[in-house]
Structures are given as C-alpha cells and as structure tokens.
Amino acid sequence: MKTLLTIAATLLLSAQAFATDFPVVYNYDTKNQECFEVHTEVPDGNYLVTVKIGSKKKAGNTFIKAESRRLYVNDLSTAKGEFKTVQFVVNKRDAIIRQEGKKDVNVTLKSRENGKYNWDKYLNLEILGNAPVVESITIEPAPNATTIFLCGDSTVVDQDNEPWASWGQMFPWFWNTNVAIANYAESGERTDTFIGAGRLNKILSVLKPGDYVFVEFGHNDQKINNRMGGGAYYFFATQLKTFIDQVEAKGGIPVLVSPTHRRNFDKNGKITESHLDYPEAMEWVAKREGVTFIDLHKMSAAFYEALGPEKSKTAFVHYKAGDFPGMPADVADNTHFNHYGAFELAKCVVGAMQIMGMPIAENIINFNGYNPSIPAPAEDFHWFPSPYRNMAAQVAEKDDKATEVPQK
C-alpha cells in the first residue's frame, strides 16, 4: 500500500480501513501543517470528499487537487479561527475494463502513463497552499453523481507536471456534488487511437444512463489527413459517429467539442486556421446526429485575440530553462496551456453549457458567466504548483505520438 505523506500532520485513522469501511476519515493537527498528499485505496467509482478547512491557531490558504492535478479547491483563504467545509466528488479509476460475462482486459496505456495517479488503485489528494489548514477529510461513495467523461488529447488531458495544464484539469472546480468529472483524455491521441487503446470501452464499462461523454479531437487527427481513406468528412467523421453511437447505446449523452486553436497569429493580430476542415466536420457531424456541439475552436480564437500576439503567451507554456523542475531548456509551446490559459478555456466550456441551457448546467458553481473576448487578467489568477513528479514531460506537439494499437 502506498505510504501516506502526512508532513506536519497527525493521521488518527488506521490505514487498514481504506478499501472496505466507509466513510474513511482523516483528522489532522493544523498547527505546523505543510503541503501533503493522501492516497486511499478504493474501487473504481465516484467519491464524495468532505474537507473541513481552517484553524484555531492561524490563518490559512488552501488549494486541493485530486488524481493527476484536477482542481477542486481553488485559493481558499481562512482567517484565524474561521472554518469552512467544502465538498466535491472525485472520479477514481484503474486501467482494467471489467465486462460482465467476459474476461477482463486492460486499457493499452502509453509508457508515459506509467505511475500516473489517474490510473492507479488509489483516490489521490494533494493538499497545497501557502498555508494549508485541513483539519479533516472524509471520503465516502457517491454512486448517484452524474459523471461527465472527457475524451481528448493533450489540450484536455490531466497534465502531470507544472506548468502544463489543460481545460479538463480545471473543469472540476465548476461543479457541485451532483457531478463528477472523469478525464480520460491522453496526449497525442486521435479519435481512432483513443478507441483502439480501449479508452472508450473503459468509459462504456462504467457509464450510467444519463452520464455525459465530451469528445474533443482534431489536433492529431488532421495529421493523418492524407492517409488512404482519411479526411475530416470521412474517416474523422466516422470515428466521431462511433463515439456517438456507442455512448447513446448505453444511455449516455454525447457532446462534441471542437479543438482549441493553436497560438498562430497573422500580421493583423488574428488567429489563423491550422486544423484544416476538422472543426467544421465536427460541427457537421453534431448537426447531422442531433447532438450538442460546443464551439471551443471559435471561443479559443476570441480568447487569444483578446490578449493579442504578445500577451497571449501568458496563457501558454512559454518559460525559461529552470523556471520549473524538469525544464532543462527554454520552452515556447504554442499548443499547450499553462494554469491560467487552461482555467480561462474551462470557463469557455462551462459558459457555453450554461448559455445553451444543458440540463446538467444547473449544477454549475463558482461561475458568474464568461466572455472569451474579455478574459480575466493573468496576473489576477492565483495558483499553487503541485510538487514535481518524475513523469514523462509533455513534449512538443510535433513529437506527441498516438497509441498505435495493432489491428486484429
């Protein structure tokens, strides 16, 4: 069993009760509390996490992330003697596809995913902040929560290390305890390789009627545009229809999300198209099949253009060597986002859902509307970095490979 990191905290519950006895309760002394992690072995599923935050002894500043850096508690300040109770639902999974009456099989993971919190047997929590003050944590099953599954590539994935981030990682912050976010996205994937690796089958094995499946692809699909039988309106559209048909057959609700733009400006300060006709093909499929379409492609262009060619770098991974652990050289990445860019793009998705009146949108919290043409200033966004983990770094898009599963 993984060792619990309880730096400057006192754990009062025996580790023996983790997997079978609920609720699981941890109590801590906040006097000298520093950042720490909690790893609780539980079966696949959704779990309600209740956290009492505050201290009689000092003021606090607390962030909480779960699994691979999914945001749940964002820059929460408490005065000395002030206590706040927060609740959120975390989706936990492993790589085993369990199908009744059939032999269990595994999702085909990339080597870069080995050791990733998203795929282990634990519900993982990071307690962070300039002065974290977590007095107690309670974990119990949340079987009735509606799950929003995210399918996509590196612009959606739960990135493992700072400063990379994605809108999928920030998405959980905006939902109450009726909703769980399950981010299945993986860097480099296309529609066909996501399916081929068994990632969609894993989702289908746990999906309940009424759950949502968001599908955002295009970045990597366009790279095989010239393959025999390829193309946005043929191969890509067919793969999208596979997602729609299989999700709907299980009683789920598919939602297509067009890919975020790359940071490519023309001389007039406008974003140039670099995805060929893949965004348009996705919208075409959504209309033809009668499913919800979120135009993140259009909203991301508005966001970048509002910042402008130079200031838009503040939303992407543009840093100097040594700015973060594991960054030996300068990085100027115009595809992948930092925490600020990811947060603003998550607001685009949440805002679109609210404007369209999607039924699940009644569960949105921590949100007062959003116009991507008027983004919040980067300097107003506060973030506490997660500890560095020796995981494979996010590579440049040109080097990001899909999971190539041999055809049977």
C-alpha positions, -999 to +999 in steps of 0.1 A: +000+000+000+013+034-009+027+054+020+007+083+032+026+116+031+014+134+062+040+161+065+034+181+097+001+164+101-012+138+125-031+109+110-055+094+135-071+066+115-056+032+108-047+026+072-063-008+074-098+005+068-092+022+035-108-001+009-137-016+028-150+007+055-168+039+047-167+067+055-129+069+056-120+098+080-086+115+084-080+141+112-051+165+113-033+189+135-031+222+116-006+240+138+025+234+116+008+219+086+026+219+053+017+205+019+010+168+018-008+140-001-034+114+008-037+081-011-067+060-003-072+026-019-108+023-032-127+005-060-135+023-093-163+049-089-173+084-077-165+095-042-178+124-021-149+142-004-158+164+025-130+187+038-131+209+069-107+237+063-095+262+089-075+265+121-080+280+156-042+287+156-036+305+123-049+320+091-048+297+061-045+295+023-055+261+008-057+245-026-068+209-032-062+189-063-071+152-069-058+124-091-034+140-117-038+176-106-075+181-111-086+213-094-112+211-066-104+238-040-091+270-055-071+295-034-094+293-003-084+318+024-095+314+060-089+338+089-076+326+122-104+308+139-125+306+107-137+273+094-152+263+060-165+229+049-161+221+012-174+191-007-166+177-041-169+145-060-138+127-074-139+100-100-113+072-094-105+046-120-079+020-129-069+005-163-090-027-160-120-030-183-145-051-164-173-065-185-199-089-171-196-123-186-164-115-204-127-117-195-112-086-180-089-067-203-067-036-198-066-002-215-035+000-236-016+027-217+015+045-231+048+042-212+044+079-203+013+070-183+031+045-160+028+058-125+001+083-134-023+089-105-052+088-128-047+051-135-037+036-101-058+020-074-059+050-052-081+081-048-053+106-046-055+141-030-030+169-029-033+194+000-015+225-011-013+262-005+008+289+011-006+279+045-028+248+041-051+242+071-070+210+066-085+198+098-103+167+085-111+147+053-140+123+049-143+100+019-175+080+010-190+066-022-212+089-043-230+064-066-257+088-077-235+115-091-238+122-128-204+117-145-191+138-173-164+118-191-138+137-211-122+123-242-095+141-260-058+148-265-031+169-247-053+200-247-078+182-225-056+157-205-047+159-168-012+171-173+012+156-147+037+184-142+038+221-139+035+244-158+014+224-183-023+223-177-055+217-197-091+229-195-101+193-185-080+197-153-097+229-143-132+217-152-140+200-118-138+233-100-170+244-116-193+216-104-213+208-073-215+174-057-242+162-081-215+159-108-182+140-112-156+148-138-137+117-152-109+129-175-099+101-199-080+123-223-044+114-233-017+134-250-012+126-287-044+106-292-067+107-322-103+096-323-093+062-337-064+055-314-084+066-283-109+039-294-082+014-303-065+016-270-097+007-252-102+041-235-138+044-249-145+008-239-134+016-203-158+045-203-186+024-216-180-003-190-187+022-162-211+047-179-246+050-164-277+062-183-277+100-182-239+103-179-222+127-204-193+120-227-175+150-241-154+144-272-127+169-282-103+158-310-088+172-342-053+183-333-038+149-341-065+136-364-056+162-390-020+149-391-032+117-409-054+137-433-035+124-464-037+087-454-056+065-478-093+067-467-085+097-444-101+131-443-122+151-419-156+143-436-149+106-440-125+089-415-127+115-387-165+119-391-169+081-390-149+079-357-170+106-342-201+087-351-187+056-334-184+076-302-219+089-306-235+056-314-217+036-287-224+062-260-261+066-269-265+028-270-255+027-233-279+056-225-252+082-223-253+118-237-225+126-262-213+161-266-188+172-294-163+199-285-143+215-313-105+216-308-087+246-293-068+268-317-031+269-318-014+302-310-008+312-346-014+349-354-013+366-388+001+401-393-033+417-384-034+400-350-059+374-360-057+337-353-050+316-384-066+283-391-043+253-386-068+225-382-079+222-419-116+214-421-117+192-390-136+217-367-162+222-394-165+185-399-172+180-362-199+206-362-214+189-393-215+155-376-231+171-345-259+187-365-264+155-386-266+133-355-286+158-334-261+160-305-248+191-286-218+209-301-196+233-281-175+255-304-144+258-283-124+264-315-142+297-320-141+307-284-104+300-281-096+322-310-116+350-294-096+345-261-062+346-278-071+376-300-083+395-269-049+390-253-030+398-285+001+382-301+024+390-273+003+389-242-013+356-253+020+339-243+008+343-207-018+316-214+007+291-229+038+273-218+064+300-226+091+298-199+128+299-194+150+269-186+149+262-149+116+281-142+101+247-132+117+214-122+123+191-151+126+221-176+162+220-187+157+242-218+136+272-228+101+263-239+079+282-263+049+259-267+020+274-288-003+244-284-003+236-247-016+258-219-004+268-185-027+270-155-041+305-164-049+296-201-064+262-191-087+279-165-099+305-190-107+278-216-125+258-190-147+289-184-154+289-221-168+253-220-188+260-188-202+292-202-213+276-234-231+248-215-249+274-194-259+296-224-272+265-243-293+255-212-279+220-210-298+202-181-265+194-163-256+231-163-279+236-133-251+221-112-225+248-122-209+266-093-181+291-089-191+308-121-206+342-130-206+340-168-178+344-192-170+363-224-138+350-241-133+384-257-129+399-222-107+374-204-097+378-168-061+393-164-034+366-160-020+385-130-053+381-111-051+343-113-035+327-083-021+292-085-001+269-062+021+245-081+020+208-074+052+190-064+073+178-093+068+141-101+093+122-122+068+116-150+073+119-187+071+156-196+046+169-222+065+170-254+061+194-283+031+187-304+051+175-334+067+148-312+034+138-294+025+103-306-008+085-306-012+050-292-009+027-322-027-005-314-022-033-339-053-042-358-067-077-351 
